[in-house]
Amino acid sequence: MHAYSTFVRVGEAELYTLVALPDTTGRFPVVVGRSPYVDCDENKSDAELCEHILSADRPWLEAGYAVIRQHCRGRGRSSGDCIPYIYEREDTLALLDWIRVQSFYNGEIYLCGASYTSSVFLVAAPYAPDIKAAVLEVQDSERYNVCYRNGFLKCGLHGSWYVGMYKYKSIREKNYSATSFQMLPLSDFTKTVLGEPAADFDECIRHPRRDDPFWQTHVGGVESHNALVGAKIPILLITGFYDIYTGGIFDMWNLLDEETRAMCALIVHPYDHGCHPEKQPICFENGQIREAFGSYPLKWIESVRGKGQPPVELGKVTYYRLFENGWRTEDFTDAPDRQTIPLGSGEVTYTYNPYAPASFKGGLSCNFDGCAWQDAPNWRYDIKSFFSEPFAADTFVRGKMRARLTVKSDCEDTCFYVRVSLDKAEGAYGLRDDITQISNVAPDYTPGDTVTLDFTFDEHAFLIKAGERLRIDVSSSAFPHYLRHTNNRGLYSEQTTAKIAHNTIVLDGSELTIPVE
């Protein structure tokens, strides 16, 4: 085995590229990875980096694969400016074309990545005939989902992450804290925080609606939109029930055409974006993917090449059943039965002050920080907590929970946020959240009118044990997970003022519905 480094030029940028080969001669299948998370390598020598790739990728090399690892533009030892997503398609395609003219290339390329290192391959669709398979972990193909939920910027996902990524080498110091997302107008954000306008981010915050044509442009992520539809290659998808992209990855799976899905698989573990049990409230028995399935990326690619069995069954979802504590493989759909939990009767009114927004622990399946034990019920004046009756028998929930709130406000627009937790003896274990605003269903809302808001939560699979309850928290903010609402109507990024709202939940007709086996 041996390794060497080179640069692949794309326009004015030189992209640092490491090549590791099983032998000095011959042609090999090629495993490719590209990453921006290589800043610790910026000042390391070629010898050190070659030694590292030979060690870290030894299993691939021993199995007869060539391995390519490239530093993304503006990161590590690559030149240019890092602007999230903007250059990844051209840079990835340039690397693939470079591989195709190398003497070690045997005509087979395999893509492996996780999180942003998967996104660099999602934007490269449709895939050329020599792309034979992929392992794509914890990354949504839809840029809207990365940035927004129902019109609310995901500050806890695309906020500080974007700031840290943007021009990492040329703008080291940034005037940022989590409260930066409270500035009004938000259109001043990049000039204030980054010291210069960032055209891609500035455009993003001007287009909060999913149906806006912006999301079908380059900056809006059109290259990865429905990237896997019709891919016709074996793809192993990975997510977790507390990943930041859980719902989007299930959408990707469900949108696969029948032929593609039959050769693919989806694994869903019980943890967060990085599958870190030590960072989550509970460590589940045999819950880590490598604990359960071993070296699954290598097993997957080897099985595609006819050298063994895949780590999980093809065409199915293999998922962990929380609190039942085991894996199951099946066609993951909503459980067949429904159970409705009413929130009560009468009305509950609270004050929502956007200058003092509520916060919640854990980003669950939409923002960073995964699951967390929740604070006490009704712990703030602007958080109202409701409980189901204790469950009489063990009940397994599988699929999408849904909630419906009947609400009214004294403002022309406002926000409602719902968080569902499992009330256990140890505390309230966060399950799911969702957020929306009145203008999404009533653009010309008249203050005082009653409207109905629907909430749909990302897929989950968990056991409610006899005697346990579900807890439903309702508020009008969850900062810094989501951008706060100013209680004004109109495009948020241009608003210069905020005001207090008095929001009311009409409990009659407000309910949570769960799919149960």
KAKA-V403724 format. One line per field, one symbol per residue. phi: phi as a letter, one per 20 degrees, with the letter a starting at -180 (. if undefined). burial: 1 if it has 9 or more other ideal C-beta (glycine too) atoms within 8 Angstrom, else 0. Layout:
phi=???
burial=???
This chain:
phi=.bbbdbcdecmeeddfcdcccfbfcodcfdedbcbeecffegdefgffffffffffdggfffendecdccefgmcldeendecgmfdfffffffffffgfdefefdncccecacmffeffeffeffeffeeeabccdlbeeefgffecclndfeffceefffgffflgeecfececbgfgfefcfffegfffeenafdgffffgfeceefefggfddgfenffeglfefmflcfceecbcfcffcgfffffgffeffgffffddbcdceedegdldffedfceegleffffecmefffgfffffemdpeffbffmcddceefmemaecdaefcggfdccddfepcnccdbeddfebffcceneldccfnleafeffflfcfdcddccffgffbgcddcpefcccdecbbedfbacccccdceedgfqeefdbbbbbcgffdcgdgdgnfecdddccdfgbbbeeegneceddecbcabeefcgfeemdeofffdfdccbfdddcdeffnebddcece
burial=1010100101001111111111000001111111110100100000001110110011011000111111111111010101111011111111110110000110011111111111111111101000111111111111111111111111111110111011110010010000011011111011111100010111111111000001100011111110111010111111111111111111111001000110111111111110111001000101111000100111111111100001110101111111101010100100100000101000000111010011111111111111111100000001111111001000111111111111111010111111111111000111111111111000001010001110101111111110011111111111111111111100011010011011111110011111110
